[in-house]
Amino acid sequence: MPHSRLPLNEVLGAEIESSAASQPAPQGGTSARAAEGPERESGFALEDGPNHAYNEEAFQYFLEIERKRSEHSNRPFLLMLVDFSKPPRIDGVTADRLFSVLSECLRDTDFIGWYREGRVAGAVLTQHGEADGDDLSEVVRQRIAAALRRALPIDLARQLQTRVYQIPPHVKSGSK
C-alpha cells in the first residue's frame, strides 16, 4: 500500500521521536552533497540555489517540530519518502535532480531533505483544510513519482519507490 494512516513512531521507528526530541536545533551550513563523503556533517544542509534540502539531523529535527505542531492544531500532515531499490547510496548528481524536482513540485511551506542521509529523501507536507487525507496522499504520491520518473535516468526511474504517509496528530495519554 503506497500510503497509510499510522502513528509517527510506527512509520519512522521509535528512534526518531527520541533522537529528534533530545537534539538541540541544528546549526551551521553544509552542502547536501556531503552525503557522498565518509563523514557526516551536522547542522543544516542547504544546496546552493533555489533547491533547499536539509541533512538528516536537521530534517528529523523539523519533522519533530511538525509532529508537535500537528498535535497542537489537531491536524495531520503528510510524510513522503523517496528511495531507490538498488543503489546503496544516492550520488550527488541524482540527489541534485531529486531535490530539484521535489522543490518544483512542492509548496514553499513544505520542507525537503535527507530522511536517511544519502539513502532516503523525505518531504514533510503540512495539511490545511478538511481534505480527505487518503485521496491527497495518493494524489501527491502519483504526482511526485511521475515527475521524478520524467527527470531521472530510466535505470533509476525503474527503481524509484515513493511512499506517502498521513501522520495523524499524536494523542498524549491522559489527554481529554
CYANA upper distance limits for C-alpha pairs under 8 A (distance plus 0.5 A):
  2 PRO  CA    138 GLU  CA      7.89
  2 PRO  CA    141 ARG  CA      8.20
  2 PRO  CA    162 THR  CA      7.97
  2 PRO  CA    163 ARG  CA      5.62
  2 PRO  CA    164 VAL  CA      6.82
  2 PRO  CA    165 TYR  CA      8.35
  3 HIS  CA    134 ASP  CA      7.81
  3 HIS  CA    137 SER  CA      6.84
  3 HIS  CA    138 GLU  CA      7.35
  3 HIS  CA    163 ARG  CA      6.57
  3 HIS  CA    164 VAL  CA      5.39
  3 HIS  CA    165 TYR  CA      5.32
  3 HIS  CA    166 GLN  CA      7.56
  4 SER  CA    134 ASP  CA      7.82
  4 SER  CA    164 VAL  CA      8.00
  4 SER  CA    165 TYR  CA      5.72
  4 SER  CA    166 GLN  CA      6.53
  5 ARG  CA    165 TYR  CA      6.81
  5 ARG  CA    166 GLN  CA      5.56
  5 ARG  CA    167 ILE  CA      6.58
  5 ARG  CA    168 PRO  CA      7.31
  6 LEU  CA     10 GLU  CA      6.77
  6 LEU  CA     11 VAL  CA      6.79
  6 LEU  CA    165 TYR  CA      7.81
  6 LEU  CA    166 GLN  CA      7.45
  6 LEU  CA    167 ILE  CA      6.52
  6 LEU  CA    168 PRO  CA      7.55
  7 PRO  CA     11 VAL  CA      7.08
  7 PRO  CA    167 ILE  CA      6.48
  7 PRO  CA    168 PRO  CA      6.84
  7 PRO  CA    169 PRO  CA      8.50
  7 PRO  CA    170 HIS  CA      7.40
  8 LEU  CA     12 LEU  CA      6.46
  8 LEU  CA     13 GLY  CA      8.17
  8 LEU  CA     67 ARG  CA      8.45
  8 LEU  CA    167 ILE  CA      6.37
  8 LEU  CA    168 PRO  CA      8.18
  8 LEU  CA    170 HIS  CA      8.27
  9 ASN  CA     13 GLY  CA      5.37
  9 ASN  CA     14 ALA  CA      5.31
  9 ASN  CA     15 GLU  CA      8.44
  9 ASN  CA     16 ILE  CA      7.93
  9 ASN  CA     17 GLU  CA      7.24
 10 GLU  CA     14 ALA  CA      7.58
 11 VAL  CA    165 TYR  CA      8.26
 12 LEU  CA     16 ILE  CA      7.02
 13 GLY  CA     17 GLU  CA      8.36
 14 ALA  CA     18 SER  CA      7.23
 15 GLU  CA     19 SER  CA      6.31
 16 ILE  CA     20 ALA  CA      6.08
 16 ILE  CA     21 ALA  CA      8.49
 16 ILE  CA     60 GLN  CA      7.35
 17 GLU  CA     21 ALA  CA      6.41
 17 GLU  CA     64 GLU  CA      7.38
 18 SER  CA     22 SER  CA      6.75
 19 SER  CA     23 GLN  CA      6.70
 20 ALA  CA     57 GLU  CA      8.35
 20 ALA  CA     60 GLN  CA      6.29
 20 ALA  CA     61 TYR  CA      5.53
 20 ALA  CA     64 GLU  CA      6.55
 21 ALA  CA     61 TYR  CA      7.90
 21 ALA  CA     64 GLU  CA      7.25
 23 GLN  CA     61 TYR  CA      7.70
 25 ALA  CA     58 ALA  CA      8.12
 25 ALA  CA     61 TYR  CA      7.47
 26 PRO  CA     42 SER  CA      7.62
 26 PRO  CA     43 GLY  CA      4.80
 26 PRO  CA     44 PHE  CA      6.46
 26 PRO  CA     57 GLU  CA      7.56
 26 PRO  CA     58 ALA  CA      6.08
 26 PRO  CA     61 TYR  CA      8.03
 27 GLN  CA     42 SER  CA      8.00
 27 GLN  CA     43 GLY  CA      4.87
 27 GLN  CA     44 PHE  CA      6.31
 28 GLY  CA     42 SER  CA      8.02
 28 GLY  CA     43 GLY  CA      5.57
 28 GLY  CA     44 PHE  CA      6.28
 29 GLY  CA     43 GLY  CA      6.68
 29 GLY  CA     44 PHE  CA      5.57
 29 GLY  CA     45 ALA  CA      6.04
 29 GLY  CA     46 LEU  CA      7.21
 30 THR  CA     34 ALA  CA      7.56
 30 THR  CA     41 GLU  CA      7.64
 30 THR  CA     43 GLY  CA      7.92
 30 THR  CA     44 PHE  CA      6.90
 30 THR  CA     45 ALA  CA      5.11
 30 THR  CA     46 LEU  CA      6.71
 30 THR  CA     47 GLU  CA      8.39
 31 SER  CA     45 ALA  CA      5.68
 31 SER  CA     46 LEU  CA      5.99
 31 SER  CA     47 GLU  CA      5.84
 31 SER  CA     48 ASP  CA      8.07
 32 ALA  CA     45 ALA  CA      5.80
 32 ALA  CA     46 LEU  CA      6.49
 32 ALA  CA     47 GLU  CA      6.08
 32 ALA  CA     53 ALA  CA      6.94
 32 ALA  CA     54 TYR  CA      7.59
 32 ALA  CA     55 ASN  CA      6.93
 32 ALA  CA     92 GLY  CA      8.36
 32 ALA  CA     95 ALA  CA      8.40
 33 ARG  CA     37 GLY  CA      8.28
 33 ARG  CA     47 GLU  CA      8.35
 33 ARG  CA     91 ASP  CA      8.44
 33 ARG  CA     92 GLY  CA      5.74
 33 ARG  CA     95 ALA  CA      8.11
 34 ALA  CA     39 GLU  CA      8.49
 34 ALA  CA     40 ARG  CA      7.60
 34 ALA  CA     41 GLU  CA      7.56
 35 ALA  CA     40 ARG  CA      7.48
 35 ALA  CA     92 GLY  CA      8.21
 35 ALA  CA    117 GLU  CA      6.43
 35 ALA  CA    118 GLY  CA      5.40
 36 GLU  CA     89 ARG  CA      8.38
 36 GLU  CA     90 ILE  CA      8.49
 36 GLU  CA     91 ASP  CA      6.94
 36 GLU  CA     92 GLY  CA      7.19
 36 GLU  CA    118 GLY  CA      7.34
 42 SER  CA     55 ASN  CA      8.18
 42 SER  CA     57 GLU  CA      7.17
 43 GLY  CA     55 ASN  CA      7.70
 43 GLY  CA     57 GLU  CA      7.16
 43 GLY  CA     58 ALA  CA      6.57
 44 PHE  CA     54 TYR  CA      6.09
 44 PHE  CA     55 ASN  CA      6.50
 44 PHE  CA     57 GLU  CA      8.26
 44 PHE  CA     58 ALA  CA      6.08
 45 ALA  CA     52 HIS  CA      8.36
 45 ALA  CA     53 ALA  CA      6.64
 45 ALA  CA     54 TYR  CA      5.03
 45 ALA  CA     55 ASN  CA      5.30
 45 ALA  CA     58 ALA  CA      8.11
 46 LEU  CA     51 ASN  CA      8.23
 46 LEU  CA     52 HIS  CA      5.51
 46 LEU  CA     53 ALA  CA      5.66
 46 LEU  CA     54 TYR  CA      6.29
 46 LEU  CA     55 ASN  CA      8.26
 47 GLU  CA     51 ASN  CA      6.45
 47 GLU  CA     52 HIS  CA      5.77
 47 GLU  CA     53 ALA  CA      6.56
 48 ASP  CA     52 HIS  CA      7.88
 50 PRO  CA    103 SER  CA      8.40
 51 ASN  CA     99 PHE  CA      6.83
 51 ASN  CA    100 SER  CA      6.04
 51 ASN  CA    103 SER  CA      6.29
 52 HIS  CA     99 PHE  CA      8.00
 52 HIS  CA    103 SER  CA      7.96
 52 HIS  CA    112 ILE  CA      7.57
 52 HIS  CA    113 GLY  CA      8.19
 53 ALA  CA     99 PHE  CA      7.17
 53 ALA  CA    111 PHE  CA      8.05
 53 ALA  CA    112 ILE  CA      5.72
 53 ALA  CA    113 GLY  CA      4.71
 53 ALA  CA    114 TRP  CA      7.70
 54 TYR  CA     58 ALA  CA      6.17
 54 TYR  CA     59 PHE  CA      5.91
 54 TYR  CA    112 ILE  CA      6.87
 54 TYR  CA    113 GLY  CA      4.67
 54 TYR  CA    114 TRP  CA      6.73
 55 ASN  CA     59 PHE  CA      6.45
 55 ASN  CA    113 GLY  CA      6.20
 55 ASN  CA    114 TRP  CA      5.65
 55 ASN  CA    115 TYR  CA      8.30
 55 ASN  CA    117 GLU  CA      7.06
 56 GLU  CA     60 GLN  CA      6.54
 56 GLU  CA    113 GLY  CA      7.29
 56 GLU  CA    114 TRP  CA      5.20
 56 GLU  CA    115 TYR  CA      5.84
 56 GLU  CA    116 ARG  CA      6.30
 56 GLU  CA    117 GLU  CA      5.81
 57 GLU  CA     61 TYR  CA      6.71
 58 ALA  CA     62 PHE  CA      6.71
 59 PHE  CA     63 LEU  CA      6.49
 59 PHE  CA    112 ILE  CA      7.82
 59 PHE  CA    113 GLY  CA      6.25
 59 PHE  CA    114 TRP  CA      6.92
 59 PHE  CA    115 TYR  CA      6.97
 60 GLN  CA     64 GLU  CA      6.67
 60 GLN  CA    115 TYR  CA      7.41
 61 TYR  CA     65 ILE  CA      7.00
 62 PHE  CA     66 GLU  CA      6.68
 63 LEU  CA     67 ARG  CA      6.72
 63 LEU  CA    124 VAL  CA      7.55
 64 GLU  CA     68 LYS  CA      6.82
 65 ILE  CA     69 ARG  CA      6.65
 66 GLU  CA     70 SER  CA      6.50
 66 GLU  CA     77 PHE  CA      8.39
 66 GLU  CA    126 THR  CA      8.26
 67 ARG  CA     71 GLU  CA      6.79
 67 ARG  CA    169 PRO  CA      7.54
 67 ARG  CA    170 HIS  CA      8.07
 68 LYS  CA     72 HIS  CA      6.85
 69 ARG  CA     73 SER  CA      6.61
 70 SER  CA     74 ASN  CA      5.98
 70 SER  CA     75 ARG  CA      5.66
 70 SER  CA     76 PRO  CA      6.29
 70 SER  CA     77 PHE  CA      7.43
 70 SER  CA    168 PRO  CA      8.03
 70 SER  CA    169 PRO  CA      5.64
 70 SER  CA    170 HIS  CA      8.14
 71 GLU  CA     75 ARG  CA      7.59
 71 GLU  CA    169 PRO  CA      5.15
 71 GLU  CA    170 HIS  CA      6.11
 71 GLU  CA    171 VAL  CA      7.57
 74 ASN  CA    169 PRO  CA      5.97
 75 ARG  CA    127 GLN  CA      7.52
 75 ARG  CA    128 HIS  CA      8.15
 75 ARG  CA    168 PRO  CA      7.30
 75 ARG  CA    169 PRO  CA      6.42
 76 PRO  CA    126 THR  CA      8.06
 76 PRO  CA    127 GLN  CA      6.87
 76 PRO  CA    166 GLN  CA      6.99
 76 PRO  CA    167 ILE  CA      5.86
 76 PRO  CA    168 PRO  CA      4.78
 76 PRO  CA    169 PRO  CA      5.87
 77 PHE  CA    124 VAL  CA      7.71
 77 PHE  CA    125 LEU  CA      6.41
 77 PHE  CA    126 THR  CA      5.24
 77 PHE  CA    127 GLN  CA      5.58
 77 PHE  CA    166 GLN  CA      6.31
 77 PHE  CA    167 ILE  CA      5.86
 77 PHE  CA    168 PRO  CA      7.25
 78 LEU  CA    124 VAL  CA      6.30
 78 LEU  CA    125 LEU  CA      5.49
 78 LEU  CA    126 THR  CA      6.85
 78 LEU  CA    127 GLN  CA      7.56
 78 LEU  CA    137 SER  CA      7.62
 78 LEU  CA    164 VAL  CA      7.04
 78 LEU  CA    165 TYR  CA      6.04
 78 LEU  CA    166 GLN  CA      5.07
 78 LEU  CA    167 ILE  CA      6.36
 79 LEU  CA    122 GLY  CA      7.57
 79 LEU  CA    123 ALA  CA      6.36
 79 LEU  CA    124 VAL  CA      5.28
 79 LEU  CA    125 LEU  CA      6.90
 79 LEU  CA    164 VAL  CA      6.10
 79 LEU  CA    165 TYR  CA      5.64
 79 LEU  CA    166 GLN  CA      6.96
 79 LEU  CA    167 ILE  CA      7.45
 80 MET  CA    122 GLY  CA      5.94
 80 MET  CA    123 ALA  CA      5.57
 80 MET  CA    124 VAL  CA      6.91
 80 MET  CA    125 LEU  CA      8.36
 80 MET  CA    141 ARG  CA      8.14
 80 MET  CA    162 THR  CA      7.58
 80 MET  CA    163 ARG  CA      6.09
 80 MET  CA    164 VAL  CA      4.76
 80 MET  CA    165 TYR  CA      6.82
 81 LEU  CA    115 TYR  CA      7.93
 81 LEU  CA    120 VAL  CA      7.00
 81 LEU  CA    121 ALA  CA      6.27
 81 LEU  CA    122 GLY  CA      5.00
 81 LEU  CA    123 ALA  CA      7.17
 81 LEU  CA    162 THR  CA      6.32
 81 LEU  CA    163 ARG  CA      5.77
 81 LEU  CA    164 VAL  CA      6.93
 82 VAL  CA    120 VAL  CA      6.17
 82 VAL  CA    121 ALA  CA      5.60
 82 VAL  CA    122 GLY  CA      6.65
 82 VAL  CA    160 LEU  CA      7.71
 82 VAL  CA    161 GLN  CA      6.17
 82 VAL  CA    162 THR  CA      5.11
 82 VAL  CA    163 ARG  CA      7.06
 83 ASP  CA    119 ARG  CA      6.96
 83 ASP  CA    120 VAL  CA      5.33
 83 ASP  CA    121 ALA  CA      6.90
 83 ASP  CA    160 LEU  CA      6.52
 83 ASP  CA    161 GLN  CA      5.82
 83 ASP  CA    162 THR  CA      7.25
 84 PHE  CA    120 VAL  CA      8.47
 84 PHE  CA    156 LEU  CA      7.59
 84 PHE  CA    159 GLN  CA      5.48
 84 PHE  CA    160 LEU  CA      5.11
 84 PHE  CA    161 GLN  CA      6.18
 85 SER  CA    159 GLN  CA      5.59
 85 SER  CA    160 LEU  CA      7.12
 85 SER  CA    161 GLN  CA      7.47
 86 LYS  CA    159 GLN  CA      7.27
 88 PRO  CA    119 ARG  CA      7.28
 89 ARG  CA    118 GLY  CA      5.75
 89 ARG  CA    119 ARG  CA      5.41
 90 ILE  CA     94 THR  CA      6.80
 90 ILE  CA     95 ALA  CA      6.68
 90 ILE  CA    118 GLY  CA      5.72
 90 ILE  CA    119 ARG  CA      6.08
 91 ASP  CA     95 ALA  CA      6.57
 91 ASP  CA    118 GLY  CA      7.83
 92 GLY  CA     96 ASP  CA      6.57
 93 VAL  CA     97 ARG  CA      6.92
 94 THR  CA     98 LEU  CA      6.47
 94 THR  CA    152 LEU  CA      7.96
 95 ALA  CA     99 PHE  CA      6.51
 96 ASP  CA    100 SER  CA      6.46
 97 ARG  CA    101 VAL  CA      6.67
 97 ARG  CA    151 ALA  CA      7.56
 97 ARG  CA    152 LEU  CA      7.63
 98 LEU  CA    102 LEU  CA      6.78
 98 LEU  CA    148 LEU  CA      7.31
 98 LEU  CA    152 LEU  CA      8.32
 99 PHE  CA    103 SER  CA      6.48
 99 PHE  CA    112 ILE  CA      7.89
 99 PHE  CA    113 GLY  CA      8.19
100 SER  CA    104 GLU  CA      6.77
101 VAL  CA    105 CYS  CA      6.66
101 VAL  CA    147 ALA  CA      7.32
101 VAL  CA    148 LEU  CA      6.96
101 VAL  CA    151 ALA  CA      7.90
102 LEU  CA    106 LEU  CA      6.43
102 LEU  CA    112 ILE  CA      7.91
102 LEU  CA    144 ILE  CA      7.67
103 SER  CA    107 ARG  CA      8.05
103 SER  CA    108 ASP  CA      8.42
103 SER  CA    112 ILE  CA      8.15
105 CYS  CA    144 ILE  CA      7.33
105 CYS  CA    147 ALA  CA      8.43
106 LEU  CA    110 ASP  CA      6.93
106 LEU  CA    125 LEU  CA      8.46
109 THR  CA    125 LEU  CA      8.15
109 THR  CA    126 THR  CA      8.04
110 ASP  CA    123 ALA  CA      7.45
110 ASP  CA    124 VAL  CA      6.16
110 ASP  CA    125 LEU  CA      5.34
110 ASP  CA    126 THR  CA      6.92
111 PHE  CA    123 ALA  CA      6.04
111 PHE  CA    124 VAL  CA      5.99
111 PHE  CA    125 LEU  CA      7.54
112 ILE  CA    121 ALA  CA      7.93
112 ILE  CA    122 GLY  CA      6.15
112 ILE  CA    123 ALA  CA      4.75
112 ILE  CA    124 VAL  CA      7.07
113 GLY  CA    121 ALA  CA      6.25
113 GLY  CA    122 GLY  CA      5.97
113 GLY  CA    123 ALA  CA      7.00
114 TRP  CA    118 GLY  CA      7.23
114 TRP  CA    119 ARG  CA      8.08
114 TRP  CA    120 VAL  CA      6.53
114 TRP  CA    121 ALA  CA      5.01
114 TRP  CA    122 GLY  CA      6.23
115 TYR  CA    119 ARG  CA      8.45
115 TYR  CA    120 VAL  CA      5.97
115 TYR  CA    121 ALA  CA      5.80
115 TYR  CA    122 GLY  CA      5.58
116 ARG  CA    120 VAL  CA      5.39
116 ARG  CA    121 ALA  CA      7.31
117 GLU  CA    121 ALA  CA      8.22
131 ALA  CA    135 ASP  CA      8.48
131 ALA  CA    136 LEU  CA      7.58
132 ASP  CA    136 LEU  CA      6.69
133 GLY  CA    137 SER  CA      6.35
133 GLY  CA    166 GLN  CA      7.02
134 ASP  CA    138 GLU  CA      6.84
134 ASP  CA    166 GLN  CA      7.97
135 ASP  CA    139 VAL  CA      6.69
136 LEU  CA    140 VAL  CA      6.55
137 SER  CA    141 ARG  CA      6.59
137 SER  CA    164 VAL  CA      6.23
137 SER  CA    165 TYR  CA      7.30
137 SER  CA    166 GLN  CA      7.31
138 GLU  CA    142 GLN  CA      6.56
138 GLU  CA    164 VAL  CA      7.83
139 VAL  CA    143 ARG  CA      6.57
140 VAL  CA    144 ILE  CA      6.55
140 VAL  CA    164 VAL  CA      8.02
141 ARG  CA    145 ALA  CA      6.44
141 ARG  CA    162 THR  CA      6.86
141 ARG  CA    163 ARG  CA      6.93
141 ARG  CA    164 VAL  CA      6.42
142 GLN  CA    146 ALA  CA      6.52
143 ARG  CA    147 ALA  CA      6.76
144 ILE  CA    148 LEU  CA      6.61
144 ILE  CA    162 THR  CA      8.31
145 ALA  CA    149 ARG  CA      6.60
145 ALA  CA    160 LEU  CA      8.20
145 ALA  CA    161 GLN  CA      8.37
145 ALA  CA    162 THR  CA      6.62
146 ALA  CA    150 ARG  CA      6.83
147 ALA  CA    151 ALA  CA      6.83
148 LEU  CA    152 LEU  CA      6.45
148 LEU  CA    157 ALA  CA      7.64
149 ARG  CA    153 PRO  CA      8.24
149 ARG  CA    154 ILE  CA      7.85
149 ARG  CA    157 ALA  CA      5.31
149 ARG  CA    158 ARG  CA      8.28
149 ARG  CA    160 LEU  CA      8.16
150 ARG  CA    157 ALA  CA      8.34
152 LEU  CA    156 LEU  CA      6.84
152 LEU  CA    157 ALA  CA      6.24
153 PRO  CA    157 ALA  CA      6.60
154 ILE  CA    158 ARG  CA      6.70
155 ASP  CA    159 GLN  CA      7.45
156 LEU  CA    160 LEU  CA      6.85
171 VAL  CA    175 SER  CA      7.43
